[in-house]
Amino acid sequence: MSSSKEILAYARSGPANLRKIQITVAVAASGVTHDSTASVPANFYPMFLRIDFSAGITNSETLADIGPTGVVNGFVDGGALAFTAAKMQAGTSVECPCNGTQGMGTAVANTTIVAVTSAPLRLTYSGATGTAITATVTMWGCGG
């Protein structure tokens, strides 16, 4: 599958109904990339996601990218959506469309979506968060 039309046709077929996937990522106080132990299923194409934070980050970093390991801007280009430290506090949720190269929630005319292979989910920050937190990522999409 490589075009949005093909993926939408796949989504409308019986086995690809809308589904919800939830993955937890342990974010260390140091480092910029943080991977889940669970993997995103192959051929899962998210449209929308929500991240719930167990604690607030102490440094003024932003959440730059969300997606499978090895894919920059795979599900979400966080820089385009301004995920600031103020939005990543205990008890808060960040909700957004999946505007990345492997997401279906983009507002631009995305004619080609990169195939998703099974891989851990990666959260990439602009710098160290300063606080160890747990981020629970809930995604809605099709396939997988």
Sequence and secondary structure as in RCSB ss.txt:
>XXXX:A:sequence
MSSSKEILAYARSGPANLRKIQITVAVAASGVTHDSTASVPANFYPMFLRIDFSAGITNSETLADIGPTGVVNGF
VDGGALAFTAAKMQAGTSVECPCNGTQGMGTAVANTTIVAVTSAPLRLTYSGATGTAITATVTMWGCGG
>XXXX:A:secstr
  BHHHHHHHHHSGGG  EEEEEEEEE SS SEEEEEEEE TTEEEEEEEEEESS  SS   EEEEEETT TTSS
EEHHHHT  GGGS TT EEEEE  STT S  SS   B     SEEEEEEESS  SS EEEEEEEEEEE 
